[in-house]
Amino acid sequence: MESVLITGAAGHVGFALTQKFFHEGWRVFATCLPKDRMPAFTEFAEHSQGRVRMFDLDITDAQNIASVATTLKNEPIDVLFNVAGLTVQSDIVFGQTDYDLWDKHFAINTKGPMRMCEAFAPHVIASKRKVMMTISSRMGAKPNYGFVGYRATKSAVSQVMFQVGLALKDKGVIAAACHPGWVRTKNNDNKGSLSPEQSAAMLYNVVVNLTPEDNFKFFDPDGTTLPLVTQQTQPKPYAMT
Ligand SMILES: NC(=O)c1ccc[n+]([C@@H]2O[C@H](COP(=O)([O-])OP(=O)(O)OC[C@H]3O[C@@H](n4cnc5c(N)ncnc54)[C@H](OP(=O)(O)O)[C@@H]3O)[C@@H](O)[C@H]2O)c1
């Protein structure tokens, strides 16, 4: 049976992915912050006949990651799916950048996935599919106003996946990044165009159709590839202090 490890598995997209992979017959290592173990998530795992195993995992905590990697040391992991992320609107006034918030974005959105790829490389290399996928965002590829910490760290994580792909190419690993679509969550006041379930179904298709030629690529949820930086003709101007 194939297996997937998902970070942020109790979040909107993370939980939908957990359910999608489970319903497709996979084993799921569903990891999340301890405070995120909400009843629906826990109940789902408890009724999975052991196919969904929950782990408390903070992707900014190296010791926590190492401990889960050790617990799973004999488990091949076909897909490492880095879903956990931080989205906070910030820095809309040039000259008043909140650097502490930027550091937090960087720790979660950029270094977290890198830490996960390094720690779980042996598990992924030992599997059949050998896929490492990280959810980035189109906002990291599109020059526009605001969300500086978020945009910069999502842009950077696409570069991280490129580096991972280069490092592990000879071991057969396929490392890629993806945009989940504009998904209805608390972060966008439920204004997105896709439900978490629709996004998860599309991302599942992207992952199961990856081939070695897809190493380093950045995917839209419909499976088309995106450039790492796009042009926007009329980005909104910045407010100044
Ligand atoms: N929704 C969209 O339209 C959209 C668009 C582009 C990209 N994305 C990306 O898609 C991914 C999933 O986001 P979502 O929309 O499903 O939002 P979400 O529900 O907020 O999911 C993100 C999850 O990551 C968790 N998390 C935060 N810090 C963590 C840490 N240090 N360790 C482990 N888990 C941590 C969050 O926990 P807490 O809630 O407790 O902080 C949350 O459960 C994110 O990477 C996001 O940036 C979303």
The ligand as an ORCA input file, in Angstrom:
! r2SCAN-3c Opt
* xyz 0 1
  N      -6.214     28.814      0.635
  C      -5.647     29.315     -0.458
  O      -6.317     29.925     -1.302
  C      -4.183     29.111     -0.690
  C      -3.608     29.679     -1.839
  C      -2.249     29.483     -2.081
  C      -1.503     28.730     -1.196
  N      -2.081     28.202     -0.082
  C      -1.238     27.384      0.795
  O      -1.874     26.132      0.963
  C      -1.445     25.535      2.195
  C      -2.663     25.109      3.002
  O      -3.341     26.268      3.401
  P      -4.886     26.332      3.782
  O      -5.489     27.282      2.841
  O      -5.458     24.981      3.954
  O      -4.793     27.100      5.177
  P      -4.809     26.540      6.671
  O      -6.107     25.884      6.955
  O      -4.397     27.694      7.532
  O      -3.680     25.411      6.669
  C      -2.362     25.613      7.040
  C      -2.063     24.693      8.206
  O      -0.666     24.758      8.532
  C      -0.597     24.743      9.948
  N       0.676     25.240     10.460
  C       1.057     26.528     10.648
  N       2.281     26.564     11.185
  C       2.687     25.281     11.339
  C       3.840     24.678     11.861
  N       4.868     25.406     12.340
  N       3.932     23.332     11.857
  C       2.910     22.587     11.390
  N       1.759     23.092     10.917
  C       1.661     24.431     10.885
  C      -1.751     25.631     10.363
  O      -2.043     25.517     11.733
  P      -2.715     26.783     12.502
  O      -4.010     27.041     11.802
  O      -2.882     26.327     13.905
  O      -1.737     27.906     12.353
  C      -2.855     25.100      9.471
  O      -3.471     23.960     10.023
  C      -0.599     26.612      2.894
  O       0.762     26.351      2.654
  C      -1.033     27.894      2.210
  O      -0.045     28.908      2.246
  C      -3.395     28.371      0.193
*
